[in-house]
Amino acid sequence: SRHKGGSRERCMHELHIESKEEAVFVVLKDEVTLEISAALRKEIEAALSDQDFNVVVVDMSAISLMDSSGIGLLVSLNTNLQAAGKKLFLLRPSFYVMKTLELVRLGQFFSIANDEEELAALFQDTAGSPNEASDAEEGETLEETLESLGDFAPDAPQ
């Protein structure tokens, strides 16, 4: 029994969400900036709350601009999903998104697929044994990076 209006697809100007089997596909478009990041986060969290899934795939091929609040959105989503034993995959991140992630040294923090074939391989890995060990070494660098960005972590003491 779904709540009223809880369809399997939701749309906003910069956001499209669709469920397929055990995955939720989120398509982000245009600019992911401070002006819309909070609204995007709420919309994504609301969509995920009434879905049964193991993996979230965020298609980032149509993003033309992403600031630190957009990175914060991805980091937060990834952290929350990992805590729940679920996975986040970034699909076809645009050149601009990759440059931004590399700039803040987060390129290795995310599971990234540049095409459908790489995405299928990530799904295969997920079906196998979960291996979290590779993330352990990144921890300190990630914390330092997030601290230096600071402006998108409202719950961090300043």
C-alpha atoms as an extended CHARMM CRD file, in Angstrom:
* protein
*
       158  EXT
         1         1  SER       CA              0.0000000000        0.0000000000        0.0000000000  PROA      1               0.0000000000
         2         2  ARG       CA              1.7060000000        3.1320000000       -1.2420000000  PROA      2               0.0000000000
         3         3  HSD       CA              0.9730000000        6.5310000000        0.2170000000  PROA      3               0.0000000000
         4         4  LYS       CA             -1.0110000000        8.9330000000       -1.9410000000  PROA      4               0.0000000000
         5         5  GLY       CA              1.0610000000       10.3180000000       -4.8030000000  PROA      5               0.0000000000
         6         6  GLY       CA              3.8870000000        7.8110000000       -4.2430000000  PROA      6               0.0000000000
         7         7  SER       CA              4.4970000000        6.8800000000       -7.8640000000  PROA      7               0.0000000000
         8         8  ARG       CA              7.4930000000        4.9230000000       -9.1080000000  PROA      8               0.0000000000
         9         9  GLU       CA              8.7350000000        7.9910000000      -10.9830000000  PROA      9               0.0000000000
        10        10  ARG       CA              9.2640000000       11.4970000000       -9.6620000000  PROA      10              0.0000000000
        11        11  CYS       CA             10.3400000000       14.5570000000      -11.6140000000  PROA      11              0.0000000000
        12        12  MET       CA             11.7580000000       17.9750000000      -10.8600000000  PROA      12              0.0000000000
        13        13  HSD       CA             13.4310000000       20.2950000000      -13.3200000000  PROA      13              0.0000000000
        14        14  GLU       CA             16.9380000000       18.9880000000      -12.5480000000  PROA      14              0.0000000000
        15        15  LEU       CA             15.9140000000       15.5480000000      -11.3010000000  PROA      15              0.0000000000
        16        16  HSD       CA             14.3560000000       12.3440000000      -12.6150000000  PROA      16              0.0000000000
        17        17  ILE       CA             14.0410000000        9.2270000000      -10.4430000000  PROA      17              0.0000000000
        18        18  GLU       CA             13.0420000000        5.7870000000      -11.6660000000  PROA      18              0.0000000000
        19        19  SER       CA             13.0620000000        2.3180000000      -10.0790000000  PROA      19              0.0000000000
        20        20  LYS       CA             14.2240000000       -0.7760000000      -11.9440000000  PROA      20              0.0000000000
        21        21  GLU       CA             14.3120000000       -4.0850000000      -10.0600000000  PROA      21              0.0000000000
        22        22  GLU       CA             16.6060000000       -3.6050000000       -7.0360000000  PROA      22              0.0000000000
        23        23  ALA       CA             18.0840000000       -0.3130000000       -8.2110000000  PROA      23              0.0000000000
        24        24  VAL       CA             16.9440000000        3.2880000000       -8.1410000000  PROA      24              0.0000000000
        25        25  PHE       CA             18.1710000000        5.4450000000      -11.0280000000  PROA      25              0.0000000000
        26        26  VAL       CA             18.5460000000        9.1590000000      -10.3580000000  PROA      26              0.0000000000
        27        27  VAL       CA             19.2370000000       11.4750000000      -13.2920000000  PROA      27              0.0000000000
        28        28  LEU       CA             20.6420000000       14.8830000000      -12.3760000000  PROA      28              0.0000000000
        29        29  LYS       CA             20.7370000000       17.6400000000      -15.0040000000  PROA      29              0.0000000000
        30        30  ASP       CA             22.0470000000       21.1510000000      -15.5510000000  PROA      30              0.0000000000
        31        31  GLU       CA             23.5070000000       22.7390000000      -12.4160000000  PROA      31              0.0000000000
        32        32  VAL       CA             23.7970000000       21.1270000000       -8.9890000000  PROA      32              0.0000000000
        33        33  THR       CA             24.5380000000       24.1550000000       -6.8450000000  PROA      33              0.0000000000
        34        34  LEU       CA             23.7590000000       25.6670000000       -3.4550000000  PROA      34              0.0000000000
        35        35  GLU       CA             20.4560000000       27.0820000000       -4.7320000000  PROA      35              0.0000000000
        36        36  ILE       CA             18.9850000000       23.6320000000       -5.3730000000  PROA      36              0.0000000000
        37        37  SER       CA             21.0890000000       21.0810000000       -3.4600000000  PROA      37              0.0000000000
        38        38  ALA       CA             18.8750000000       21.0690000000       -0.3580000000  PROA      38              0.0000000000
        39        39  ALA       CA             15.7300000000       20.5940000000       -2.4730000000  PROA      39              0.0000000000
        40        40  LEU       CA             17.4200000000       17.8310000000       -4.4940000000  PROA      40              0.0000000000
        41        41  ARG       CA             18.5180000000       16.0870000000       -1.2920000000  PROA      41              0.0000000000
        42        42  LYS       CA             14.9420000000       16.1770000000        0.1060000000  PROA      42              0.0000000000
        43        43  GLU       CA             13.4650000000       14.9250000000       -3.1600000000  PROA      43              0.0000000000
        44        44  ILE       CA             15.9850000000       12.0660000000       -3.4550000000  PROA      44              0.0000000000
        45        45  GLU       CA             15.5650000000       11.0490000000        0.2000000000  PROA      45              0.0000000000
        46        46  ALA       CA             11.7570000000       11.1290000000       -0.1570000000  PROA      46              0.0000000000
        47        47  ALA       CA             11.9340000000        8.9840000000       -3.2950000000  PROA      47              0.0000000000
        48        48  LEU       CA             14.2840000000        6.4740000000       -1.6550000000  PROA      48              0.0000000000
        49        49  SER       CA             12.2090000000        6.2140000000        1.5270000000  PROA      49              0.0000000000
        50        50  ASP       CA              9.3730000000        4.3780000000       -0.2500000000  PROA      50              0.0000000000
        51        51  GLN       CA             11.5080000000        2.1370000000       -2.4760000000  PROA      51              0.0000000000
        52        52  ASP       CA             12.9570000000       -1.3390000000       -1.9960000000  PROA      52              0.0000000000
        53        53  PHE       CA             16.4960000000       -1.2160000000       -3.4260000000  PROA      53              0.0000000000
        54        54  ASN       CA             20.1220000000       -2.2420000000       -2.9090000000  PROA      54              0.0000000000
        55        55  VAL       CA             21.7960000000        0.2130000000       -5.2810000000  PROA      55              0.0000000000
        56        56  VAL       CA             21.3460000000        3.8650000000       -6.2530000000  PROA      56              0.0000000000
        57        57  VAL       CA             22.7290000000        4.8670000000       -9.6600000000  PROA      57              0.0000000000
        58        58  VAL       CA             23.1690000000        8.6020000000      -10.2300000000  PROA      58              0.0000000000
        59        59  ASP       CA             23.4670000000        9.5200000000      -13.9260000000  PROA      59              0.0000000000
        60        60  MET       CA             25.6020000000       12.6630000000      -14.0330000000  PROA      60              0.0000000000
        61        61  SER       CA             26.2070000000       12.9200000000      -17.7810000000  PROA      61              0.0000000000
        62        62  ALA       CA             24.0240000000       16.0310000000      -18.1760000000  PROA      62              0.0000000000
        63        63  ILE       CA             25.5050000000       18.1210000000      -15.3560000000  PROA      63              0.0000000000
        64        64  SER       CA             27.0990000000       21.3510000000      -16.5400000000  PROA      64              0.0000000000
        65        65  LEU       CA             28.0400000000       22.7590000000      -13.1210000000  PROA      65              0.0000000000
        66        66  MET       CA             28.4800000000       21.3100000000       -9.6370000000  PROA      66              0.0000000000
        67        67  ASP       CA             29.7310000000       23.2670000000       -6.6250000000  PROA      67              0.0000000000
        68        68  SER       CA             30.7470000000       22.0870000000       -3.1450000000  PROA      68              0.0000000000
        69        69  SER       CA             27.1070000000       21.7170000000       -2.0760000000  PROA      69              0.0000000000
        70        70  GLY       CA             26.6040000000       19.2530000000       -4.9480000000  PROA      70              0.0000000000
        71        71  ILE       CA             29.6570000000       17.3140000000       -3.7860000000  PROA      71              0.0000000000
        72        72  GLY       CA             28.2360000000       17.4310000000       -0.2500000000  PROA      72              0.0000000000
        73        73  LEU       CA             24.9730000000       15.9760000000       -1.5470000000  PROA      73              0.0000000000
        74        74  LEU       CA             26.8380000000       13.0440000000       -3.1550000000  PROA      74              0.0000000000
        75        75  VAL       CA             29.0640000000       12.4390000000       -0.1130000000  PROA      75              0.0000000000
        76        76  SER       CA             26.0480000000       12.5050000000        2.2170000000  PROA      76              0.0000000000
        77        77  LEU       CA             24.0620000000       10.1560000000       -0.0300000000  PROA      77              0.0000000000
        78        78  ASN       CA             27.0180000000        7.7560000000       -0.3070000000  PROA      78              0.0000000000
        79        79  THR       CA             27.6430000000        7.7780000000        3.4700000000  PROA      79              0.0000000000
        80        80  ASN       CA             23.9580000000        7.1920000000        4.3170000000  PROA      80              0.0000000000
        81        81  LEU       CA             23.6480000000        4.3710000000        1.7820000000  PROA      81              0.0000000000
        82        82  GLN       CA             26.8360000000        2.6670000000        3.0110000000  PROA      82              0.0000000000
        83        83  ALA       CA             25.5660000000        2.8700000000        6.5960000000  PROA      83              0.0000000000
        84        84  ALA       CA             22.4110000000        1.0660000000        5.4190000000  PROA      84              0.0000000000
        85        85  GLY       CA             24.4680000000       -1.5900000000        3.6000000000  PROA      85              0.0000000000
        86        86  LYS       CA             23.5610000000       -0.2210000000        0.1730000000  PROA      86              0.0000000000
        87        87  LYS       CA             25.6860000000        1.0720000000       -2.7280000000  PROA      87              0.0000000000
        88        88  LEU       CA             25.9470000000        4.3160000000       -4.7070000000  PROA      88              0.0000000000
        89        89  PHE       CA             27.2560000000        4.2890000000       -8.2780000000  PROA      89              0.0000000000
        90        90  LEU       CA             27.9430000000        7.4280000000      -10.3290000000  PROA      90              0.0000000000
        91        91  LEU       CA             27.1360000000        6.8350000000      -13.9980000000  PROA      91              0.0000000000
        92        92  ARG       CA             28.8200000000        8.7700000000      -16.8310000000  PROA      92              0.0000000000
        93        93  PRO       CA             29.9300000000       11.7750000000      -14.7730000000  PROA      93              0.0000000000
        94        94  SER       CA             30.4690000000       14.7240000000      -17.0940000000  PROA      94              0.0000000000
        95        95  PHE       CA             33.9500000000       16.1370000000      -17.6440000000  PROA      95              0.0000000000
        96        96  TYR       CA             33.0820000000       18.9910000000      -15.2820000000  PROA      96              0.0000000000
        97        97  VAL       CA             31.9110000000       16.6290000000      -12.5170000000  PROA      97              0.0000000000
        98        98  MET       CA             35.0860000000       14.5200000000      -12.7700000000  PROA      98              0.0000000000
        99        99  LYS       CA             37.2880000000       17.6350000000      -12.6730000000  PROA      99              0.0000000000
       100       100  THR       CA             35.4340000000       18.8510000000       -9.5710000000  PROA      100             0.0000000000
       101       101  LEU       CA             35.7300000000       15.4690000000       -7.8160000000  PROA      101             0.0000000000
       102       102  GLU       CA             39.4390000000       15.2530000000       -8.6610000000  PROA      102             0.0000000000
       103       103  LEU       CA             40.0090000000       18.8160000000       -7.4700000000  PROA      103             0.0000000000
       104       104  VAL       CA             38.7720000000       17.9050000000       -3.9860000000  PROA      104             0.0000000000
       105       105  ARG       CA             40.4880000000       14.4930000000       -4.1140000000  PROA      105             0.0000000000
       106       106  LEU       CA             37.2150000000       12.5300000000       -4.0580000000  PROA      106             0.0000000000
       107       107  GLY       CA             37.5970000000       10.7430000000       -7.4020000000  PROA      107             0.0000000000
       108       108  GLN       CA             38.4070000000        7.4750000000       -5.5970000000  PROA      108             0.0000000000
       109       109  PHE       CA             35.6930000000        7.9010000000       -2.9350000000  PROA      109             0.0000000000
       110       110  PHE       CA             32.8970000000        6.9720000000       -5.3530000000  PROA      110             0.0000000000
       111       111  SER       CA             32.2180000000        3.9080000000       -7.5190000000  PROA      111             0.0000000000
       112       112  ILE       CA             32.1920000000        5.3900000000      -11.0220000000  PROA      112             0.0000000000
       113       113  ALA       CA             30.9820000000        3.7860000000      -14.2640000000  PROA      113             0.0000000000
       114       114  ASN       CA             31.7420000000        5.5890000000      -17.5270000000  PROA      114             0.0000000000
       115       115  ASP       CA             29.3250000000        3.4510000000      -19.5640000000  PROA      115             0.0000000000
       116       116  GLU       CA             26.6830000000        0.7140000000      -19.2930000000  PROA      116             0.0000000000
       117       117  GLU       CA             29.3230000000       -2.0420000000      -19.4560000000  PROA      117             0.0000000000
       118       118  GLU       CA             31.2260000000       -0.6570000000      -16.4430000000  PROA      118             0.0000000000
       119       119  LEU       CA             27.9120000000       -0.2330000000      -14.6210000000  PROA      119             0.0000000000
       120       120  ALA       CA             27.0490000000       -3.8960000000      -15.2720000000  PROA      120             0.0000000000
       121       121  ALA       CA             30.4620000000       -4.8680000000      -13.8430000000  PROA      121             0.0000000000
       122       122  LEU       CA             29.7850000000       -2.8160000000      -10.6860000000  PROA      122             0.0000000000
       123       123  PHE       CA             26.4420000000       -4.6100000000      -10.2990000000  PROA      123             0.0000000000
       124       124  GLN       CA             28.2710000000       -7.9400000000      -10.6530000000  PROA      124             0.0000000000
       125       125  ASP       CA             30.6930000000       -6.9290000000       -7.8900000000  PROA      125             0.0000000000
       126       126  THR       CA             27.7560000000       -5.9750000000       -5.6660000000  PROA      126             0.0000000000
       127       127  ALA       CA             26.1740000000       -9.3870000000       -6.1910000000  PROA      127             0.0000000000
       128       128  GLY       CA             29.4370000000      -11.0060000000       -5.0600000000  PROA      128             0.0000000000
       129       129  SER       CA             31.1080000000      -10.5130000000       -1.7040000000  PROA      129             0.0000000000
       130       130  PRO       CA             31.0760000000       -6.9450000000       -0.3530000000  PROA      130             0.0000000000
       131       131  ASN       CA             34.5980000000       -5.5830000000       -0.0050000000  PROA      131             0.0000000000
       132       132  GLU       CA             34.8080000000       -2.4100000000        2.0780000000  PROA      132             0.0000000000
       133       133  ALA       CA             38.5610000000       -2.6660000000        2.7870000000  PROA      133             0.0000000000
       134       134  SER       CA             39.5560000000       -0.4140000000       -0.1230000000  PROA      134             0.0000000000
       135       135  ASP       CA             37.8110000000        2.5850000000        1.4710000000  PROA      135             0.0000000000
       136       136  ALA       CA             39.6420000000        2.3170000000        4.8080000000  PROA      136             0.0000000000
       137       137  GLU       CA             42.8650000000        3.9670000000        3.6410000000  PROA      137             0.0000000000
       138       138  GLU       CA             40.9790000000        6.9510000000        2.1680000000  PROA      138             0.0000000000
       139       139  GLY       CA             39.3790000000        7.9100000000        5.5080000000  PROA      139             0.0000000000
       140       140  GLU       CA             41.8290000000       10.4820000000        6.7970000000  PROA      140             0.0000000000
       141       141  THR       CA             42.2740000000       12.2170000000        3.4550000000  PROA      141             0.0000000000
       142       142  LEU       CA             38.4900000000       12.2950000000        3.0230000000  PROA      142             0.0000000000
       143       143  GLU       CA             38.0030000000       13.8690000000        6.4660000000  PROA      143             0.0000000000
       144       144  GLU       CA             40.6370000000       16.4970000000        5.7030000000  PROA      144             0.0000000000
       145       145  THR       CA             39.0410000000       17.1840000000        2.3400000000  PROA      145             0.0000000000
       146       146  LEU       CA             35.5750000000       17.5640000000        3.8380000000  PROA      146             0.0000000000
       147       147  GLU       CA             36.9770000000       19.8070000000        6.5530000000  PROA      147             0.0000000000
       148       148  SER       CA             38.5980000000       22.0550000000        3.9510000000  PROA      148             0.0000000000
       149       149  LEU       CA             35.2890000000       22.2990000000        2.0540000000  PROA      149             0.0000000000
       150       150  GLY       CA             33.3800000000       22.7800000000        5.3290000000  PROA      150             0.0000000000
       151       151  ASP       CA             30.5660000000       24.8730000000        3.8900000000  PROA      151             0.0000000000
       152       152  PHE       CA             28.3620000000       21.8910000000        3.0310000000  PROA      152             0.0000000000
       153       153  ALA       CA             28.5800000000       20.0700000000        6.3500000000  PROA      153             0.0000000000
       154       154  PRO       CA             26.0040000000       21.8710000000        8.5240000000  PROA      154             0.0000000000
       155       155  ASP       CA             26.2470000000       19.3370000000       11.3520000000  PROA      155             0.0000000000
       156       156  ALA       CA             30.0190000000       19.7420000000       11.7350000000  PROA      156             0.0000000000
       157       157  PRO       CA             31.0720000000       22.0140000000       14.6240000000  PROA      157             0.0000000000
       158       158  GLN       CA             32.7320000000       25.1870000000       13.3440000000  PROA      158             0.0000000000
